[in-house]
Amino acid sequence: MLPRDLKPEQFRTYPPEARKLAVNNLRTLQQLPLSFLPNLLSEVIELDYKFPVERQRISKEIAVLGSLAPAQMQEWFGSFRDLSLSIKLEHFDWLDQPAQFVEQLSAHLWSTHQLDAFRKAAKEYGNRLQAAIAPDRPVIARLGIAIIGQGLDGYDGRLFRDLREHGTFFSHINPEKGIQQLMKAVAARAQAYPLPYAHWYVEGGQVVEHGPMLTHVSYQALELKRLALLNKMNAEIKRPGMGPVELRTILAALQPADVGFDSQEDVVLNHFQLKLLTEGSGTQVFSTTFVQWTAREALRRAQPLTLLVRFGPRQRQRPMNELLSNIDSHSEPDLVGSLVDADMGAYYNWINQQRLPGAENSSFIAWFEGSSRAVALGPPFARGATSSAMATLEELASWAVG
């Protein structure tokens, strides 16, 4: 089947909102080449499980495509139409399995030496789309917070090496009730701007009391789901002929209920957490990796106004077979190694935050938990500076948001 043959009833297996969007824009979808459409449908088919920002982006993209004149449609998609596809791909169930089709398409393009042409076409399309859709500005300046060093009493090494040149390093922070003060600041922002999935708390260790309006993701809270997934992965790996590509395909087809998520809970967050575990490398076994990947994906997909990330201690490095088999899952934590990981993770969090609209007004705080050391970045803070002023975390958060 080709896109021009699409009919409304063929979208009956799509979730409600996805089906509605596809059927309402059927004429637009029919005009798109097969080398492009399944990529778009892989986003559309999961519309019901996406964050509001993502839903708006997909709807705007389709609206832009629907507004193109025939000559513009040829200009945008001529390079995609020039790609040669196999009969096997045309007969593939790309409508109901668009993600699997994209995998098959990638293999075909590579084997037929068309991958460079596809990449060029995709890059040109992305540039045109970016020019056609203006990014939405955040209603308030974003605030990111990273708390590192949970469980570690002290550390003499230099911290925040990469962040310091972009902000002010504070050497005399009062650590008393620091976590509570930062949580209070985050909760206040959520109370003032109660938008869905706009304020996050990501925890890699022991969960602390937090406001009910925060979107909360915890490594420890997902322990049973992680174990269920590891058991599935271990069973699949032992099957004859199983390779990384086959395993990835199996993981991509999993649904939240397959690893124990409750269908009565937040379905959007359930799907997000499942993808954290099935798409992230090491998120199933290392808390620092889980927290870093969660922060990255939350920023990329939900574009929150507030993100507080608290890294926890991870287990020590062991052979991968032991990790996947969950042997000795409660091994001694590597506290210093976790701190080093989290220090770099905090830097990555700031980088990812700065990729979002409104970056010039965003602020970021990183604090070594229980210590007097912190760094703050954003308009209120001088770059590459050091301050010995006495301050609380509450004051630092207040300065950050103006």
For each residue, the residues with C-beta under 8 A, 3 or more apart:
1: 5 6 90 91 94 95
2: 5 34 90
3: 6 29 30 31 32 33 34 37
4: 30 31
5: 1 2 30
6: 1 3 10 26 29 30 95
7: 10 26
8: 11 23 26
9: 12
10: 6 7 95
11: 8 14 18 19 22 23 95
12: 9 19
13: 96
14: 11 18 19 22 44 45
15: 18 19 45 46 47 48 49
16: 19 20 48
17: 20 21 47 48 55
18: 11 14 15 21 22 44 45 46 47 48
19: 11 12 14 15 16 22 23
20: 16 17 23 24
21: 17 18 24 25 44 47 58 59 62
22: 11 14 18 19 25 26 29 41 44
23: 8 11 19 20 26
24: 20 21
25: 21 22 28 29 62 66
26: 6 7 8 22 23 29 30
27: 30 31 66
28: 25 31 32 62 65 66
29: 3 6 22 25 26 32 37 40 41 62
30: 3 4 5 6 26 27
31: 3 4 27 28 73
32: 3 28 29 36 37 40 65 77
33: 3 36 37 77 80 81 83
34: 2 3 37 38 85 89 90 94
35: 80 81 83 85 105 118
36: 32 33 39 40 77 80 125
37: 3 29 32 33 34 40 41 94
38: 34 41 42 94 98 99 101 102 105
39: 36 42 43 98 102
40: 29 32 36 37 43 44 61 62
41: 22 29 37 38 44 45 94 95 98
42: 38 39 45 46 98 99 102
43: 39 40 46 47 50 54 58
44: 14 18 21 22 40 41 47 58 62
45: 14 15 18 41 42 96 98
46: 15 18 42 43 49 50 271
47: 15 17 18 21 43 44 50 55 58
48: 15 16 17 18 267
49: 15 46 267 268 271 272
50: 43 46 47 54 55 58 268 301
51: 54 55 196 197 268 272 301 302 303
52: 55 56 195 196 197
53: 56 57 136 301 302 303
54: 43 50 51 57 58 301 302
55: 17 47 50 51 52 58 59
56: 52 53 59 60 136
57: 53 54 60 61 133
58: 21 43 44 47 50 54 55 61 62
59: 21 55 56 62 63
60: 56 57 63 64 133
61: 40 57 58 64 65 129 133
62: 21 25 28 29 40 44 58 59 65 66
63: 59 60 66 67
64: 60 61 67 68 129 132 133
65: 28 32 61 62 68 73 76
66: 25 27 28 62 63
67: 63 64
68: 64 65 72 73 76
69: 72 73
70: 73 74
71: 74 75
72: 68 69 75 76
73: 31 65 68 69 70 76 77
74: 70 71 77 78
75: 71 72 78
76: 65 68 72 73 125 128
77: 32 33 36 73 74 80 81 125
78: 74 75 81 82
79: 82 83 117 120 121 124
80: 33 35 36 77 83 118 121 125
81: 33 35 77 78
82: 78 79 117
83: 33 35 79 80 109 114 117 118 121
84: 112 114
85: 34 35 89 90 105 108
86: 89 90 108
87: 90 91
88: 91 92 104
89: 34 85 86 92 94 101 104 105 108
90: 1 2 34 85 86 87
91: 1 87 88
92: 88 89 97 100 101 104
93: 96 97 101
94: 1 34 37 38 41 89 97 98 101
95: 1 6 10 11 41 98
96: 13 45 93
97: 92 93 94 100 101
98: 38 39 41 42 45 94 95 101 102
99: 38 42 102 103 252
100: 92 97 103 104 249 252
101: 38 89 92 93 94 97 98 104 105
102: 38 39 42 98 99 105 106
103: 99 100 106 107 245 249
104: 88 89 92 100 101 107 108
105: 35 38 85 89 101 102 108 109
106: 102 103 109 110 115
107: 103 104 110 111
108: 85 86 89 104 105 111 112 114
109: 83 105 106 112 114 115 117 118
110: 106 107 113 115
111: 107 108
112: 84 108 109
113: 110 116
114: 83 84 108 109 117 118
115: 106 109 110 118 119
116: 113 119 120
117: 79 82 83 109 114 120 121
118: 35 80 83 109 114 115 121 122
119: 115 116 122 123
120: 79 116 117 123 124
121: 79 80 83 117 118 124 125
122: 118 119 125 126
123: 119 120 126 127
124: 79 120 121 127 128
125: 36 76 77 80 121 122 128 129
126: 122 123 129 130
127: 123 124 130 131
128: 76 124 125 131 132
129: 61 64 125 126 132 133
130: 126 127 133
131: 127 128
132: 64 128 129
133: 57 60 61 64 129 130
134:
135: 357
136: 53 56 357
137: 357 358
138: 141 142 303 305 356 357 358
139: 193 195 305
140: 189 193 305 401
141: 138 358 361 362 363 378 401 402
142: 138 304 305 306 307 353 356 358 359 361 362 363
143: 185 186 189 305 306 307 362 363 364 365 397 400 401
144: 306 307 308 309 349 350 353 362 363 364 365
145: 182 186 307 308 309 364 365 366 367 397
146: 309 310 311 342 345 346 349 350 364 365 366 367
147: 150 179 182 308 309 310 311 366 367 369
148: 159 311 339 342 343 345 346 366 367 368 369
149: 152 155 311 338 339 342 368 369 370 371
150: 147 204 205 206 310 311 312 313 338 369
151: 205 312 313 333 335 338
152: 149 155 313 335 336 338 339 369 370
153: 370
154: 371
155: 149 152 159 336 339 368 371
156:
157:
158: 161
159: 148 155 339 343 368 373
160: 163 164 169 343 346 347 366 373 375
161: 158 164 343
162: 165 344 347
163: 160 166 167 346 347 350 364 366 375 377
164: 160 161 167 169 375 384 386
165: 162 383 384
166: 163 350 377 383 384
167: 163 164 364 375 376 377 378 381 382 383 385
168: 375 376 377 381 382 383 385 386 387
169: 160 164 373 374 375 385 386 387
170: 173 372 373 374 375 376 387 389 391 396
171: 372 373 386 387 388
172: 372 387 388 389 390 391
173: 170 178 367 371 372 373 374 391 392 393 396
174: 178 372 390 391 392 393
175: 178 369 370 371 372 393
176: 392
177: 180 181
178: 173 174 175 181 182 367 369 370 392 393
179: 147 182 183 208 310 369
180: 177 183 184 208 209
181: 177 178 184 185 392 393 394 397
182: 145 147 178 179 185 186 308 365 367 393 394 397
183: 179 180 186 187 201 208 209 210 211 308
184: 180 181 187 188 394
185: 143 181 182 188 189 394 397 398 401
186: 143 145 182 183 189 190 199 201 210 211 214 306 308
187: 183 184 190 191 210 211 213 214
188: 184 185 191 192
189: 140 143 185 186 192 193 199 305 306 401
190: 186 187 193 194 198 199 211 213 214 306
191: 187 188 194 211 213
192: 188 189
193: 139 140 189 190 198 199 305
194: 190 191 198 213
195: 52 139 198 199 305
196: 51 52
197: 51 52 200 215 268 302 304
198: 190 193 194 195 302 304 305 306
199: 186 189 190 193 195 213 214 215 304 305 306 307
200: 197 214 215 216 217 298 302 304 306 307 308
201: 183 186 210 214 215 216 217 308 310
202: 216 217 218 291 294 295 298 307 308 309 310
203: 206 207 208 216 217 218 219 220 221 291 310 312
204: 150 218 219 287 288 290 291 309 310 311 312 313 314
205: 150 151 219 220 287 310 311 312 313
206: 150 203 220 312
207: 203 210 216 218 220 221
208: 179 180 183 203 310
209: 180 183
210: 183 186 187 201 207 214 216
211: 183 186 187 190 191 214
212:
213: 187 190 191 194 199
214: 186 187 190 199 200 201 210 211 308
215: 197 199 200 201 269 298 302 304
216: 200 201 202 203 207 210
217: 200 201 202 203 221 222 269 272 273 276 294 298
218: 202 203 204 207 221 222
219: 203 204 205 222 223 287 290 291 312
220: 203 205 206 207 223 287 312
221: 203 207 217 218
222: 217 218 219 225 226 273 277
223: 219 220 226 227
224: 227 228 260
225: 222 228 229 259 260 261 273 274 277
226: 222 223 229 230 277 284 285
227: 223 224 230 231 326 329
228: 224 225 231 232 258 259 260
229: 225 226 232 233 254 259 277 278 284
230: 226 227 233 234 284 285 324 325 326
231: 227 228 234 235 326
232: 228 229 235 236 254 258 259
233: 229 230 236 237 247 251 284 324
234: 230 231 237 238 324 325 326
235: 231 232 238 239
236: 232 233 239 242 246 247 250
237: 233 234 242 247 324
238: 234 235 242
239: 235 236 242
240:
241: 246
242: 236 237 238 239 246 247
243: 246 247
244: 247 248
245: 103 248 249
246: 236 241 242 243 249 250
247: 233 236 237 242 243 244 250 251
248: 244 245 251 252
249: 100 103 245 246 252 253
250: 236 246 247 253 254
251: 233 247 248 254 278 279
252: 99 100 248 249 278 279
253: 249 250
254: 229 232 250 251 258 259 274 278
255: 258 274
256: 259 261 263 267 270 271 273 274
257: 260 261 263
258: 228 232 254 255
259: 225 228 229 232 254 256 274 277
260: 224 225 228 257
261: 225 256 257 265 270 273 274
262: 265 270
263: 256 257 267 270
264:
265: 261 262 269 270
266: 269 270
267: 48 49 256 263 270 271
268: 49 50 51 197 271 272
269: 215 217 265 266 272 273
270: 256 261 262 263 265 266 267 273 274
271: 46 49 256 267 268 274 275
272: 49 51 217 268 269 275 276 297 298 301
273: 217 222 225 256 261 269 270 276 277
274: 225 254 255 256 259 261 270 271 277 278
275: 271 272 278 279 280 297
276: 217 272 273 279 280 283 290 293 294 297
277: 222 225 226 229 259 273 274 280 283 284
278: 229 251 252 254 274 275
279: 251 252 275 276
280: 275 276 277 283 284 289 290 293 297
281: 289
282: 285 286 289 290
283: 276 277 280 286 289 290 293 294
284: 226 229 230 233 277 280 290
285: 226 230 282 289 315 323 324
286: 282 283 289 290 314 315
287: 204 205 219 220 290 291 311 312 313 314 315 338
288: 204 291 292 311 312 314 338 341 342 345
289: 280 281 282 283 285 286 292 293 314 341
290: 204 219 276 280 282 283 284 286 287 293 294
291: 202 203 204 219 287 288 294 295 309 310 311 312 342 345
292: 288 289 295 296 311 341 345 348 349
293: 276 280 283 289 290 296 297
294: 202 217 276 283 290 291 297 298 309
295: 202 291 292 298 299 307 309 345 348 349 352
296: 292 293 299 300 348 349 352
297: 272 275 276 280 293 294 300 301
298: 200 202 215 217 272 294 295 301 302 304 307
299: 295 296 302 303 304 307 349 352 353 355 356
300: 296 297 303 352
301: 50 51 53 54 272 297 298
302: 51 53 54 197 198 200 215 298 299
303: 51 53 138 299 300 356 357
304: 142 197 198 199 200 215 298 299 307
305: 138 139 140 142 143 189 193 195 198 199
306: 142 143 144 186 189 190 198 199 200
307: 142 143 144 145 199 200 202 295 298 299 304 349 353
308: 144 145 147 182 183 186 200 201 202 214
309: 144 145 146 147 202 204 291 294 295 345 346 349
310: 146 147 150 179 201 202 203 204 205 208 291 369
311: 146 147 148 149 150 204 205 287 288 291 292 338 341 342 345 346
312: 150 151 203 204 205 206 219 220 287 288 291 338
313: 150 151 152 204 205 287 333 334 335 338
314: 204 286 287 288 289 333 334 337 338 341
315: 285 286 287 318 329 330 331 332 333 334
316: 331 332 333 334 337
317: 334 337
318: 315 322 323 328 331
319: 322 323
320: 323 324
321: 324 325
322: 318 319 325 327 328
323: 285 318 319 320 326
324: 230 233 234 237 285 320 321
325: 230 234 321 322
326: 227 230 231 234 323 329
327: 322
328: 318 322 331
329: 227 315 326
330: 315
331: 315 316 318 328
332: 315 316
333: 151 313 314 315 316 338
334: 313 314 315 316 317 337 338
335: 151 152 313 338 339
336: 152 155 339 340
337: 314 316 317 334 340 341
338: 149 150 151 152 287 288 311 312 313 314 333 334 335 341 342
339: 148 149 152 155 159 335 336 342 343 368
340: 336 337 343 344
341: 288 289 292 311 314 337 338 344 345
342: 146 148 149 288 291 311 338 339 345 346
343: 148 159 160 161 339 340 346 347
344: 162 340 341 347 348
345: 146 148 288 291 292 295 309 311 341 342 348 349
346: 146 148 160 163 309 311 342 343 349 350 366
347: 160 162 163 343 344 350 351
348: 292 295 296 344 345 351 352
349: 144 146 292 295 296 299 307 309 345 346 352 353 364
350: 144 146 163 166 346 347 353 354 364 366 377
351: 347 348 354 355
352: 295 296 299 300 348 349 355 356
353: 142 144 299 307 349 350 356 359 362 364
354: 350 351 359 362
355: 299 351 352 359
356: 138 142 299 303 352 353 359 362
357: 135 136 137 138 303
358: 137 138 141 142 361 362
359: 142 353 354 355 356 362
360: 379
361: 141 142 358 378 379
362: 141 142 143 144 353 354 356 358 359 378
363: 141 142 143 144 376 377 378 379 380 381 400 401
364: 143 144 145 146 163 167 349 350 353 376 377 378 400
365: 143 144 145 146 182 374 375 376 377 393 396 397 400
366: 145 146 147 148 160 163 346 350 374 375
367: 145 146 147 148 173 178 182 371 373 374 393
368: 148 149 155 159 339 371 373 374
369: 147 148 149 150 152 175 178 179 310
370: 149 152 153 175 178
371: 149 154 155 173 175 367 368
372: 170 171 172 173 174 175
373: 159 160 169 170 171 173 367 368
374: 169 170 173 365 366 367 368 393 396
375: 160 163 164 167 168 169 170 365 366
376: 167 168 170 363 364 365 380 381 396 399 400
377: 163 166 167 168 350 363 364 365 381
378: 141 167 361 362 363 364 381 400
379: 360 361 363 402
380: 363 376 399 400 402
381: 167 168 363 376 377 378 385 399 400
382: 167 168 385
383: 165 166 167 168
384: 164 165 166
385: 167 168 169 381 382
386: 164 168 169 171
387: 168 169 170 171 172 391
388: 171 172
389: 170 172
390: 172 174
391: 170 172 173 174 387 395 396
392: 173 174 176 178 181 395 396
393: 173 174 175 178 181 182 365 367 374 396 397
394: 181 182 184 185 397 398
395: 391 392 398 399
396: 170 173 365 374 376 391 392 393 399 400
397: 143 145 181 182 185 365 393 394 400 401
398: 185 394 395 401
399: 376 380 381 395 396 402
400: 143 363 364 365 376 378 380 381 396 397
401: 140 141 143 185 189 363 397 398
402: 141 379 380 399
